[in-house]
């Protein structure tokens, strides 16, 4: 198959990212299993076992942590595969080698090989399972030295969990993929702890003592806990990012510049450095760390695309992520004018909770748009949520037109924040010519 044919075949399978169906939320896991995914990788000769894996989960921050870890490993001279989700523009972005997305021909070939063997499995895999298997297969074919694999949903029953990570990373435990029933936080922690395999090293970024037990009893041979064994000891605002001092059990690296905005990125960098040093079993050279982190980028994650007015793109899709966005805007930028928000939301997220976390009540205007997804919350509902906070709102369903309206309305001292979903950010980046 060529790429168009391969993607058409892929799209005949259930895609829960699009439909919003799929696995139950944390704490309600009856009937879940990895049987389909195991059957799939079995007929592919278990490609995920042909290279070591660093497995990354967390409610927020796992994407940035994976990018930083990949940069460190590449700088150390390794060939590094990275599997992440979702994508901003093209599916190729999910599967990369040394930071470069898989090429169209390679993606078509790998998908074709997977498609040819699916009938032998006796199961009907989902869209995400097929893409995950394709990533595992391609990493084996190009002989990566290590793969960084980002969990799609929670951990224990995520398709990626057929891989046994030699290092497991948990950035944090937050309120996503849960019904908020009694004990939800512990239930989420238990699902994320499912990626920790016997003999692995666990790098635990979550510091809440109430949810430590599932992680400490998951079977890791060693557990590195943030603030105790590793951490970000200094995290200062710098021009274009943060100036950090990072500590691991192997020592401290000072004068680290990270060109990402937000104090939270210091914690992500600390998790990434700890994970890589756990993988190597020793300290990285300080200059290597500085060089690697100085080149990190994270499109769609507090991405500044214009100044005067300041225009920021961030794919925050839950309240915890939105709070970080609002805090980063307040801490890292001296916005003397007003803030205008372009927001689009996917179900089952609550637009009111997201807007509250963004501090939208203090914004000048919320322009509600509708992401290009069957799960999109209608723009009118987002605008209604904004109005309930006492902020002026407009309904412009098309993302590009909403972005144009916000930028045209903003003065030189104002800020335009485009957020609510990576679907919104991806469409905005395309509209602004950033692809």
Phi, psi and omega per residue, in radians:
X1 nan 2.520 2.941
X2 -1.420 3.121 -3.008
X3 -1.111 -0.729 -3.139
X4 -1.081 -0.709 3.112
X5 -1.177 -0.706 -3.135
X6 -1.135 -0.737 3.132
X7 -1.204 -0.612 3.075
X8 -1.099 -0.746 3.070
X9 -1.079 -0.790 3.137
X10 -1.006 -0.703 -3.072
X11 -1.281 -0.079 3.027
X12 -1.405 -0.074 -3.111
X13 -1.809 2.684 -3.072
X14 -1.038 2.158 -3.128
X15 -2.033 1.730 -3.062
X16 -1.295 -0.311 3.024
X17 -1.131 -0.591 -3.120
X18 -1.499 -0.788 -3.032
X19 -1.444 -0.449 -3.099
X20 1.456 0.026 3.096
X21 -1.474 -2.629 3.048
X22 1.678 -2.635 -2.969
X23 -1.042 2.523 3.033
X24 -1.077 2.954 -3.133
X25 -1.404 2.967 -3.107
X26 -0.976 2.431 3.134
X27 1.583 -0.069 3.137
X28 -2.444 1.299 -2.935
X29 -1.960 0.309 -3.139
X30 -1.010 2.302 3.082
X31 1.515 -0.146 3.123
X32 -1.314 2.561 3.042
X33 -2.808 2.948 3.057
X34 -1.790 0.284 -3.033
X35 -1.041 -0.746 -3.133
X36 -1.120 -0.758 -3.106
X37 -1.186 -0.662 3.100
X38 -1.131 -0.709 3.102
X39 -1.088 -0.656 -3.118
X40 -1.180 -0.851 -3.125
X41 -1.259 -0.433 3.092
X42 -1.093 -0.757 -3.122
X43 -1.286 -0.261 3.077
X44 -1.629 0.110 -3.139
X45 1.196 0.676 3.018
X46 0.828 1.058 -3.118
X47 -1.076 -0.506 -3.101
X48 -1.176 -0.209 3.126
X49 -1.701 0.059 -3.041
X50 -1.665 0.112 3.096
X51 -2.768 2.699 3.100
X52 -1.242 2.625 -3.075
X53 -2.181 2.369 2.887
X54 -1.821 2.045 -2.999
X55 -1.816 2.232 -3.008
X56 -2.156 2.225 3.026
X57 -2.322 3.028 -3.131
X58 2.597 2.612 -3.130
X59 -1.146 -0.739 3.091
X60 -2.411 2.691 3.036
X61 1.590 -0.121 -3.062
X62 -1.213 -0.564 3.116
X63 -1.149 -0.807 3.110
X64 -1.147 -0.696 3.118
X65 -1.068 -0.746 3.126
X66 -1.119 -0.716 3.129
X67 -1.113 -0.751 -3.131
X68 -1.164 -0.748 3.114
X69 -1.070 -0.724 3.122
X70 -1.085 -0.728 3.130
X71 -1.080 -0.699 3.117
X72 -1.129 -0.769 -3.105
X73 -1.189 -0.696 3.098
X74 -1.130 -0.747 3.123
X75 -1.089 -0.501 3.108
X76 -1.388 -0.032 3.038
X77 1.730 0.148 -3.132
X78 -1.601 2.723 2.950
X79 -1.574 2.108 -2.919
X80 -2.114 2.142 2.976
X81 -1.611 2.454 3.087
X82 -2.279 2.273 3.085
X83 -2.067 2.146 -3.083
X84 -2.444 2.934 3.092
X85 -2.784 2.721 -0.158
X86 -1.386 -2.955 3.099
X87 -1.887 2.791 3.116
X88 -1.497 -0.760 -3.010
X89 -2.215 -0.843 -3.045
X90 -2.348 2.579 -3.128
X91 -1.024 -0.499 -3.135
X92 -0.955 -0.537 -3.095
X93 -1.053 -0.429 -3.072
X94 -1.232 -0.447 -3.022
X95 -2.140 1.989 -3.074
X96 -2.393 2.774 3.039
X97 -2.215 2.137 -3.104
X98 0.886 0.694 3.063
X99 1.483 -0.094 -3.125
X100 -1.788 2.156 -3.138
X101 -1.031 2.622 3.086
X102 -0.990 2.424 3.126
X103 -1.273 2.794 -3.100
X104 -1.022 -0.769 -3.103
X105 -1.147 -0.763 3.130
X106 -1.117 -0.694 3.136
X107 -1.144 -0.754 3.123
X108 -1.085 -0.747 -3.129
X109 -1.137 -0.787 -3.117
X110 -1.150 -0.740 3.092
X111 -1.098 -0.677 3.128
X112 -1.107 -0.711 3.124
X113 -1.135 -0.705 3.091
X114 -1.130 -0.787 -3.114
X115 -1.037 -0.669 -3.102
X116 -1.142 -0.471 -3.062
X117 -1.754 -0.221 -3.135
X118 -0.969 -0.707 3.137
X119 -1.023 -0.398 -3.129
X120 -1.375 -0.199 -3.056
X121 -1.414 -0.477 -3.059
X122 1.324 0.185 -3.135
X123 -2.286 2.946 3.087
X124 -2.019 1.675 -3.081
X125 -1.217 2.777 3.056
X126 -1.466 2.967 3.102
X127 -0.985 -0.837 -3.097
X128 -1.167 -0.667 3.092
X129 -1.086 -0.706 3.138
X130 -1.175 -0.721 3.110
X131 -1.156 -0.699 3.108
X132 -1.080 -0.795 3.111
X133 -1.093 -0.657 3.113
X134 -1.096 -0.738 3.096
X135 -1.071 -0.844 -3.138
X136 -1.028 -0.745 -3.119
X137 -1.119 -0.814 -3.105
X138 -1.146 -0.662 3.096
X139 -1.053 -0.674 3.104
X140 -1.194 -0.694 -3.101
X141 -1.167 -0.633 -3.134
X142 -1.631 0.074 3.013
X143 0.992 0.990 3.061
X144 -1.158 2.662 3.072
X145 -1.391 -0.471 -3.136
X146 -2.797 2.578 3.059
X147 -2.068 2.323 2.988
X148 -1.734 2.081 -3.009
X149 -2.062 2.075 -3.124
X150 -1.633 2.264 3.105
X151 -1.125 2.487 3.068
X152 -1.476 -0.822 -3.063
X153 -2.481 1.975 3.063
X154 1.087 -1.545 -3.130
X155 2.915 -1.126 -2.954
X156 -0.964 -0.805 -3.091
X157 -1.891 0.285 3.052
X158 -1.252 2.550 -3.102
X159 -0.983 -0.545 -3.117
X160 -1.187 -0.258 -2.995
X161 -1.390 0.119 2.938
X162 -1.318 -0.249 3.044
X163 -1.503 2.478 3.111
X164 -1.799 1.748 -3.114
X165 -1.199 2.308 3.029
X166 -1.304 -0.413 2.991
X167 -2.258 2.277 3.046
X168 -1.958 2.324 -3.123
X169 -2.087 2.271 3.039
X170 -2.113 1.953 -3.079
X171 -1.287 -0.788 -3.127
X172 -2.969 3.009 3.097
X173 -2.194 1.975 -3.093
X174 -2.288 3.141 -3.047
X175 -1.467 1.311 3.036
X176 -2.425 2.620 -3.114
X177 0.997 0.804 3.123
X178 -2.532 2.733 3.087
X179 -1.666 0.088 3.102
X180 1.093 0.393 3.046
X181 -1.260 3.039 -3.119
X182 -0.984 2.295 3.129
X183 1.353 0.335 -3.061
X184 -1.046 -0.672 -3.059
X185 -1.133 -0.730 3.110
X186 -1.186 -0.609 3.114
X187 -1.137 -0.739 3.093
X188 -1.098 -0.763 3.125
X189 -1.047 -0.731 -3.124
X190 -1.103 -0.696 3.113
X191 -1.180 -0.697 3.126
X192 -1.208 -0.592 3.113
X193 -1.138 -0.250 3.138
X194 -1.140 -0.260 3.110
X195 -1.456 -0.160 -3.104
X196 -1.424 2.058 -3.100
X197 -1.817 2.729 -3.139
X198 -0.984 2.281 3.112
X199 1.560 -0.117 -3.138
X200 -1.385 2.843 2.919
X201 -1.709 2.276 3.113
X202 -1.778 2.182 3.011
X203 -1.792 1.886 -2.973
X204 -1.844 1.855 3.141
X205 -1.462 -0.358 3.119
X206 -1.304 2.283 -3.053
X207 -1.912 -0.064 -3.122
X208 -1.173 2.049 -3.100
X209 -1.111 -0.369 -3.106
X210 -1.214 -0.355 -3.093
X211 -2.036 0.280 -3.099
X212 -1.284 -0.595 -2.964
X213 -0.990 -0.828 3.134
X214 -1.003 -0.576 -3.123
X215 -1.361 -0.717 -3.093
X216 -1.243 -0.365 -3.112
X217 -1.863 0.238 -3.040
X218 -1.418 -0.172 3.079
X219 1.878 0.126 3.107
X220 -1.141 2.522 3.099
X221 -1.316 -0.424 3.125
X222 -2.622 2.494 3.110
X223 -2.176 2.139 3.044
X224 -1.815 2.061 -3.086
X225 -1.828 2.351 3.131
X226 -1.079 2.492 -3.097
X227 1.382 -0.424 3.077
X228 -1.712 -0.945 -3.093
X229 -1.772 -0.437 3.111
X230 -2.623 2.899 3.101
X231 2.959 -3.131 3.068
X232 -1.878 1.779 -3.000
X233 -1.431 -0.354 3.059
X234 -2.510 2.336 -3.022
X235 -2.532 1.631 -3.010
X236 -1.987 2.564 3.043
X237 -1.137 2.327 3.084
X238 -2.332 2.855 3.110
X239 -1.127 1.999 3.115
X240 1.484 0.169 3.122
X241 2.884 -2.406 -3.075
X242 -2.287 2.581 3.019
X243 -1.874 2.130 -2.940
X244 -2.130 2.693 2.840
X245 -2.108 2.066 -3.055
X246 -1.927 2.413 -3.107
X247 -2.191 2.414 3.020
X248 -2.303 3.064 3.060
X249 -1.039 -0.262 -3.101
X250 -1.666 -0.063 3.138
X251 2.418 -2.947 -3.042
X252 -2.155 2.459 3.053
X253 -2.086 2.100 -3.131
X254 -1.825 3.049 3.099
X255 0.922 0.827 3.109
X256 -1.717 2.048 3.069
X257 -1.681 2.235 3.105
X258 -2.097 2.008 -3.065
X259 -1.399 0.823 3.055
X260 -2.176 2.544 -3.079
X261 -1.600 2.510 3.064
X262 1.902 2.340 3.135
X263 -1.085 -0.498 -3.141
X264 -1.062 -0.432 -3.140
X265 -1.189 -0.389 3.026
X266 -1.116 -0.715 3.087
X267 -1.161 -0.698 3.095
X268 -1.094 -0.719 3.120
X269 -1.118 -0.677 3.123
X270 -1.124 -0.744 3.085
X271 -1.070 -0.754 -3.105
X272 -1.132 -0.790 -3.138
X273 -1.125 -0.733 3.105
X274 -1.070 -0.733 -3.127
X275 -1.094 -0.754 -3.117
X276 -1.212 -0.695 3.098
X277 -1.199 -0.595 3.034
X278 -1.119 -0.668 3.114
X279 -1.113 -0.796 -3.124
X280 -1.365 -0.361 -3.089
X281 1.315 0.485 3.132
X282 3.139 3.082 -3.064
X283 -1.283 2.570 2.968
X284 -1.567 2.633 3.075
X285 -1.075 2.368 -3.062
X286 -1.053 -0.722 3.136
X287 -1.147 -0.616 3.074
X288 -1.080 -0.755 3.134
X289 -1.082 -0.810 -3.122
X290 -1.091 -0.762 -3.117
X291 -1.121 -0.756 -3.097
X292 -1.137 -0.837 -3.062
X293 -1.243 -0.479 3.141
X294 -1.153 -0.314 -3.114
X295 -1.835 0.149 -3.073
X296 -1.344 2.419 2.981
X297 -2.310 2.787 -3.133
X298 -2.552 1.428 -3.091
X299 -0.974 2.373 3.090
X300 1.427 0.022 3.093
X301 -2.061 1.760 -2.990
X302 0.699 1.032 -3.130
X303 -1.614 2.040 3.109
X304 -1.485 2.054 -3.065
X305 -1.969 -0.122 3.127
X306 -2.858 2.666 3.022
X307 -2.233 2.665 -3.125
X308 1.004 1.151 0.041
X309 -1.397 2.769 3.033
X310 -1.215 2.209 3.101
X311 -2.145 2.138 -3.048
X312 -2.168 2.369 3.040
X313 -1.928 2.266 3.058
X314 -2.588 2.236 -3.072
X315 -1.446 0.373 3.130
X316 -0.912 2.214 -3.064
X317 -2.157 0.022 3.076
X318 -2.370 2.948 -3.028
X319 -1.096 -0.678 -3.128
X320 -1.105 -0.756 3.106
X321 -1.159 -0.658 -3.137
X322 -1.159 -0.647 3.089
X323 -1.070 -0.711 3.119
X324 -1.128 -0.699 3.108
X325 -1.064 -0.836 3.141
X326 -1.078 -0.709 -3.140
X327 -1.181 -0.697 3.125
X328 -1.116 -0.742 3.116
X329 -1.063 -0.713 -3.126
X330 -1.244 -0.688 -3.027
X331 -1.444 -0.677 -2.957
X332 -1.690 -0.208 -3.050
X333 -2.344 2.394 3.121
X334 -1.635 1.411 -3.128
X335 -1.499 1.861 -3.098
X336 -1.551 -0.244 3.115
X337 -1.711 -2.568 -3.115
X338 -1.720 2.889 3.057
X339 -1.947 2.278 3.047
X340 -1.999 2.356 -3.060
X341 -2.035 2.228 2.949
X342 -1.804 2.061 -3.016
X343 -2.333 2.350 2.982
X344 -2.354 2.509 -2.972
X345 -2.302 2.521 3.026
X346 -1.799 2.432 2.988
X347 -1.150 2.572 0.188
X348 -1.636 0.320 -3.138
X349 -1.183 2.590 -3.126
X350 -1.627 2.031 -3.102
X351 -1.077 -0.576 3.136
X352 -1.131 -0.780 3.135
X353 -1.091 -0.702 -3.136
X354 -1.147 -0.771 -3.131
X355 -1.179 -0.650 3.068
X356 -1.065 -0.757 -3.136
X357 -1.151 -0.515 3.103
X358 -1.372 -0.032 -3.064
X359 1.066 0.683 -3.092
X360 -1.145 -0.402 3.126
X361 -1.032 -0.435 -3.138
X362 -1.749 0.143 3.112
X363 -1.435 2.808 3.070
X364 -1.342 -0.627 -3.035
X365 -2.819 2.464 2.965
X366 -1.988 2.125 3.047
X367 -1.807 1.988 -3.075
X368 -1.566 2.330 3.105
X369 -2.230 3.018 -3.106
X370 -2.093 1.915 3.118
X371 -1.048 2.667 -3.134
X372 -1.400 1.346 -3.129
X373 -2.715 2.497 3.057
X374 -1.038 -0.346 -3.134
X375 -1.551 0.027 -3.038
X376 -1.105 2.338 2.945
X377 -1.323 2.243 -3.126
X378 -0.954 2.469 -3.106
X379 -0.958 -0.632 -3.123
X380 -1.064 -0.605 3.117
X381 -1.227 -0.642 3.086
X382 -1.145 -0.716 3.118
X383 -1.131 -0.674 3.100
X384 -1.086 -0.711 3.099
X385 -1.094 -0.719 3.114
X386 -1.111 -0.755 3.137
X387 -1.083 -0.588 3.126
X388 -1.168 -0.315 3.078
X389 -1.591 0.004 3.120
X390 1.441 0.295 -3.129
X391 -1.869 2.519 3.100
X392 -1.104 2.531 -3.110
X393 -2.483 2.690 3.032
X394 -2.321 2.657 3.103
X395 -1.925 1.975 3.051
X396 -2.340 1.589 -3.007
X397 -0.952 -0.704 -3.098
X398 -1.241 2.199 -3.072
X399 -1.063 -0.821 -3.110
X400 -1.041 -0.781 3.123
X401 -1.156 -0.631 3.102
X402 -1.121 -0.720 3.114
X403 -1.127 -0.796 3.128
X404 -1.044 -0.730 -3.135
X405 -1.106 -0.757 -3.117
X406 -1.135 -0.777 -3.110
X407 -1.176 -0.683 3.123
X408 -1.158 -0.616 -3.112
X409 -1.312 -0.508 -3.020
X410 -1.300 2.487 2.996
X411 -1.545 3.025 -3.061
X412 -1.046 -0.525 -3.094
X413 -1.625 0.015 -3.086
X414 -1.543 2.985 3.064
X415 -2.197 2.418 3.053
X416 -1.991 2.088 3.141
X417 -1.928 2.109 -3.107
X418 -1.933 2.038 -2.892
X419 -2.794 -3.048 3.059
X420 1.907 -0.410 -3.122
X421 -3.022 2.601 3.029
X422 -1.167 -0.389 3.039
X423 -1.128 -0.680 3.085
X424 -1.173 -0.824 -3.102
X425 -1.121 -0.728 3.119
X426 -1.072 -0.772 3.122
X427 -1.143 -0.678 3.122
X428 -1.143 -0.736 3.131
X429 -1.098 -0.733 3.110
X430 -1.102 -0.774 -3.131
X431 -1.091 -0.611 -3.117
X432 -1.504 0.054 3.085
X433 1.309 0.547 -3.072
X434 -1.715 0.085 -3.120
X435 -1.534 nan nan
